[in-house]
Amino acid sequence: MGTGPGAVALLLADMGHCVIGLDRSEEMLKKARENAKRLGLPVDFKQGDAESIPFECGSFDVVVSRNVLWTLPNPIVALSEWKRVLRPGGTLVVMDGNWYINLNGSLKNRIWRSSALFWISIIEKRNALHRRGEPDWRRKLPMTFRKRPEYDIELLNELGFTDINFRIIDRRRFGLAEYLKYGYYGDTFIISAQNERLDKT
Ligand SMILES: C[S@@+](CC[C@H](N)C(=O)[O-])C[C@H]1O[C@@H](n2cnc3c(N)ncnc32)[C@H](O)[C@@H]1O
């Protein structure tokens, strides 16, 4: 869901899975198709809305999303759609982060963010500093100030998912440079959950 340039979809295809990558942006899908062609991997990239999916109920064994849920205006609608297209007993995997939970953070956090944007611009050779003066649409998204993955788990329970597990990913394991650039964000995490089985025996 929200496959973007296709990194996760292509990794899964490389592992031998039969994968469909969905995104609403044609521009992203074009990049994803170019990547698939370059790598010689058979992913079917389709345009569609992750909150209203153009697939039948129970079409997939697994639904995977990375860094998408935080961007959506109706995360619970999206999760219920992802459940709808999962087969009974199928697995949902959500990778995401508390990306902007510190937007109203402490002075230390704001100083860290400003210096991080500077380091990102230098190390990654892209202009991250423009973000400082941008009107902040992120504040209006429903996930921005929620503590996650706790909030996700609450929604998954409400929707009837079972066997919900999660792992917090500690940024410090990726080294000091990565921590200086991105450590001011909140935690990132991975959740897995099962769709209900029809037969509960
Ligand atoms: C931050 S990017 C993450 C891309 C990819 N999952 C990754 O981890 O590399 C978010 C992606 O979600 C897509 N997206 C946002 N809202 C969407 C929606 N309602 N339906 C489908 N795709 C959506 C965007 O076009 C974008 O490609």
The ligand as a Tripos MOL2 file, in Angstrom:
@<TRIPOS>MOLECULE
LIG
   27    29     1     0     0
SMALL
NO_CHARGES

@<TRIPOS>ATOM
      1 C1          6.3830    8.4700    2.2700 C.3       1 LIG1
      2 S1          5.9830    7.6420    0.7830 S.3       1 LIG1
      3 C2          6.4640    5.9730    1.1620 C.3       1 LIG1
      4 C3          6.7490    5.1560   -0.0800 C.3       1 LIG1
      5 C4          7.1210    3.6920    0.1490 C.3       1 LIG1
      6 N1          6.1190    2.9810    0.8860 N.3       1 LIG1
      7 C5          8.4470    3.5600    0.8210 C.2       1 LIG1
      8 O1          8.5070    3.2410    2.0150 O.co2     1 LIG1
      9 O2          9.4770    3.7730    0.1520 O.co2     1 LIG1
     10 C6          4.2080    7.5700    0.8290 C.3       1 LIG1
     11 C7          3.5940    6.9930   -0.4310 C.3       1 LIG1
     12 O3          2.2060    6.7940   -0.2070 O.3       1 LIG1
     13 C8          1.5010    7.2010   -1.3550 C.3       1 LIG1
     14 N2          0.1230    7.5310   -0.9570 N.ar      1 LIG1
     15 C9         -0.2710    8.5380   -0.1510 C.ar      1 LIG1
     16 N3         -1.6050    8.5150    0.0120 N.ar      1 LIG1
     17 C10        -2.0620    7.4660   -0.7090 C.ar      1 LIG1
     18 C11        -3.3510    6.9110   -0.9400 C.ar      1 LIG1
     19 N4         -4.4640    7.4420   -0.4100 N.pl3     1 LIG1
     20 N5         -3.4510    5.8350   -1.7280 N.ar      1 LIG1
     21 C12        -2.3500    5.2630   -2.2980 C.ar      1 LIG1
     22 N6         -1.0990    5.7410   -2.1180 N.ar      1 LIG1
     23 C13        -0.9570    6.8300   -1.3280 C.ar      1 LIG1
     24 C14         2.2890    8.3880   -1.8950 C.3       1 LIG1
     25 O4          2.0130    8.6190   -3.2730 O.3       1 LIG1
     26 C15         3.7090    7.9170   -1.6470 C.3       1 LIG1
     27 O5          4.2050    7.1740   -2.7350 O.3       1 LIG1
@<TRIPOS>BOND
     1     1     2 1
     2     2     3 1
     3     2    10 1
     4     3     4 1
     5     4     5 1
     6     5     6 1
     7     5     7 1
     8     7     8 2
     9     7     9 1
    10    10    11 1
    11    11    12 1
    12    11    26 1
    13    12    13 1
    14    13    14 1
    15    13    24 1
    16    14    15 ar
    17    14    23 ar
    18    15    16 ar
    19    16    17 ar
    20    17    18 ar
    21    17    23 ar
    22    18    19 1
    23    18    20 ar
    24    20    21 ar
    25    21    22 ar
    26    22    23 ar
    27    24    25 1
    28    24    26 1
    29    26    27 1
@<TRIPOS>SUBSTRUCTURE
     1 LIG1         1 GROUP 0 **** ****
